[in-house]
Structures are given as C-alpha cells and as structure tokens.
Amino acid sequence: MTALKQAEKNIDAVNSKVSSDVQALYDRISFIYPCRWENVSIVILEEYVIKAPYEEVVLYKGGAVGSKETLDRIVKLVS
C-alpha cells in the first residue's frame, strides 16, 4: 500500500463526531476486522453494526447472517 493510500485510510478511520472512548473501540475492532464509520455507527464486515450507545451489536443489511463465532468475538470487543 502506498503511503498516500495508508494516510487516507488513517484519516477515514477517525470520526470527530464520537468520544475518544468510542474511537478507541473502533480502533480495537478495526485492528481485527475491516470496518468503517457510517455517521456515528460502526459497520463491521458489512454484516454487523454497532449503534450508539455502543452497547450491543446488531445484524446489518436486513438480517445478513454472519458466523456466530465472529459475532461472539465482536460482542466481546464491545463489552
């Protein structure tokens, strides 16, 4: 990955609309799984979303079904 692309990725990972605790949660999750911000919600693997107040993970995209193991790991990260 070029330095410019990495810098753009790093900028996209920062959300000025959330607290530093929520940003730290995003950083922990993004270290393990591909994720992105959707306003102030964290979208993981395009299958799961964590919405404010960031206490529970819900299925995303109309009930897409991911693996229970992946969901369990994400829930542990949120806890």
The 8 nearest C-alpha neighbors of each residue, nearest first, counted from 0:
[[1, 4, 5, 2, 3, 6, 8, 7],
 [0, 2, 4, 3, 5, 6, 7, 8],
 [1, 3, 5, 4, 6, 0, 7, 8],
 [2, 4, 6, 1, 5, 7, 0, 8],
 [5, 3, 7, 1, 6, 2, 8, 0],
 [4, 6, 8, 2, 3, 7, 9, 1],
 [5, 7, 9, 3, 4, 8, 2, 10],
 [8, 6, 4, 10, 9, 5, 11, 3],
 [9, 7, 5, 11, 6, 10, 4, 12],
 [8, 10, 6, 12, 7, 11, 5, 13],
 [9, 11, 7, 12, 8, 13, 6, 14],
 [12, 10, 8, 9, 13, 7, 14, 35],
 [13, 11, 9, 10, 8, 14, 35, 36],
 [14, 12, 11, 10, 15, 9, 22, 36],
 [13, 15, 16, 17, 12, 22, 36, 11],
 [14, 16, 17, 13, 18, 22, 19, 39],
 [17, 15, 14, 39, 18, 38, 13, 22],
 [18, 16, 15, 14, 21, 22, 39, 19],
 [19, 17, 21, 20, 22, 16, 15, 14],
 [18, 20, 22, 21, 23, 17, 24, 15],
 [21, 19, 23, 18, 22, 24, 17, 25],
 [20, 22, 24, 18, 23, 19, 17, 25],
 [21, 23, 19, 25, 24, 20, 26, 18],
 [24, 22, 26, 20, 21, 25, 19, 27],
 [25, 23, 21, 27, 22, 26, 28, 20],
 [26, 24, 22, 28, 23, 27, 29, 21],
 [25, 27, 23, 29, 24, 28, 22, 30],
 [28, 26, 24, 30, 25, 29, 23, 31],
 [27, 29, 25, 30, 31, 26, 32, 24],
 [30, 28, 32, 26, 31, 33, 27, 34],
 [29, 31, 27, 28, 32, 26, 33, 25],
 [32, 30, 29, 28, 33, 27, 26, 34],
 [33, 31, 29, 28, 34, 30, 44, 43],
 [34, 32, 29, 44, 43, 31, 35, 30],
 [35, 33, 43, 42, 29, 44, 32, 41],
 [36, 34, 42, 41, 37, 43, 12, 33],
 [35, 37, 41, 38, 40, 42, 39, 34],
 [38, 36, 40, 39, 41, 35, 42, 48],
 [37, 39, 40, 36, 16, 41, 14, 35],
 [40, 38, 37, 36, 17, 41, 16, 51],
 [41, 39, 50, 37, 49, 38, 36, 42],
 [40, 42, 36, 49, 48, 35, 37, 43],
 [43, 41, 48, 35, 34, 47, 45, 36],
 [42, 44, 34, 47, 45, 46, 48, 33],
 [43, 45, 46, 33, 34, 47, 32, 42],
 [44, 46, 43, 42, 47, 59, 34, 60],
 [47, 45, 59, 44, 63, 43, 58, 60],
 [48, 46, 59, 58, 43, 42, 57, 45],
 [47, 49, 42, 41, 57, 59, 56, 43],
 [48, 50, 56, 41, 53, 40, 55, 57],
 [49, 51, 40, 53, 52, 48, 41, 39],
 [52, 50, 53, 40, 49, 39, 54, 55],
 [51, 53, 54, 50, 55, 49, 21, 40],
 [54, 52, 51, 50, 49, 55, 77, 21],
 [55, 53, 52, 77, 56, 78, 51, 49],
 [56, 54, 53, 49, 57, 74, 77, 50],
 [55, 57, 49, 48, 74, 47, 58, 54],
 [58, 56, 48, 47, 59, 49, 55, 50],
 [57, 59, 47, 62, 46, 63, 48, 56],
 [58, 60, 47, 46, 62, 48, 61, 63],
 [59, 61, 63, 62, 46, 58, 45, 47],
 [62, 60, 59, 63, 58, 46, 64, 47],
 [61, 63, 58, 59, 60, 64, 46, 57],
 [64, 62, 60, 61, 46, 59, 58, 65],
 [63, 65, 62, 66, 46, 58, 59, 67],
 [66, 64, 63, 67, 46, 69, 70, 47],
 [65, 67, 68, 69, 70, 64, 71, 46],
 [66, 68, 70, 69, 71, 65, 72, 64],
 [69, 67, 71, 66, 70, 72, 65, 73],
 [70, 68, 72, 66, 71, 67, 73, 65],
 [69, 71, 67, 73, 72, 68, 74, 66],
 [72, 70, 68, 74, 69, 73, 67, 75],
 [73, 71, 69, 75, 74, 70, 68, 76],
 [72, 74, 76, 70, 75, 71, 69, 77],
 [75, 73, 77, 71, 76, 72, 70, 78],
 [76, 74, 78, 72, 73, 77, 71, 70],
 [77, 75, 73, 74, 78, 72, 28, 27],
 [76, 78, 74, 75, 73, 54, 24, 53],
 [77, 75, 76, 74, 54, 55, 73, 53]]
